[in-house]
Amino acid sequence: MSFQDLLKFATQEAVKKIDQPKSERTEKREQKKKEREPLSHWAFGMAPFALSVLKRQLKRK
């Protein structure tokens, strides 16, 4: 892929985003935030989740 192709693609994507209504962009951003994993899971994997499950089980007993 040449620099010209890359520049053309980036320009087209920027124009698509600018042409969308602001409400649609905001809605898309909020939906993306909801779908994102929590920081503890994203940063440290399953360890925080496993510890929280263990803590709940110990609390029940």
MOMO-V926796 format. One record per helix or strand of 3 or more residues. SS is the DSSP state (h for helix, s for strand). FROM is the first residue (numbers start at 0). LEN is the number of residues. If there is no record, write none. Layout:
SS FROM LEN
SS FROM LEN
//
This chain:
h 2 17
h 21 14
h 38 6
h 46 14
//
